[in-house]
Amino acid sequence: MIARVALPIPRSEPLDYAVPSGLAVGVGHRVRVPLGARWVWGVVVELADTSDYEGQLHEVEADGGPVVLPEALLWWVRVAEETGFPLGFIFSKVL
């Protein structure tokens, strides 16, 4: 399974990460993922079976549990679109 994660970086599109078997991750969950030489917390905005990324996906390392209800996620996406701020940046300020 692939988790698309919104991260607190200046990028509007989420990044894809592999979800290890045995880790129960869902949309709206806060997860810890590698980003370059550091680890950051982000929010899962979508789950998928495949990724368009051609390289080796890094794995989600931890599940911080649900922090955004899936129903509320649509509202936050709209806020990001209307303000021009990346969704992950918004989450980093409000959560």
HELIX and SHEET records of a PDB file:
HELIX    1   1 PRO A   70  THR A   83  1                                  14    
HELIX    2   2 LEU A   87  VAL A   94  1                                   8    
SHEET    1   A 5 LEU A  15  ALA A  18  0                                        
SHEET    2   A 5 ILE A   2  ALA A   6 -1                                        
SHEET    3   A 5 ARG A  38  ALA A  48 -1                                        
SHEET    4   A 5 HIS A  29  LEU A  35 -1                                        
SHEET    5   A 5 ALA A  62  PRO A  66 -1                                        
END                                                                             
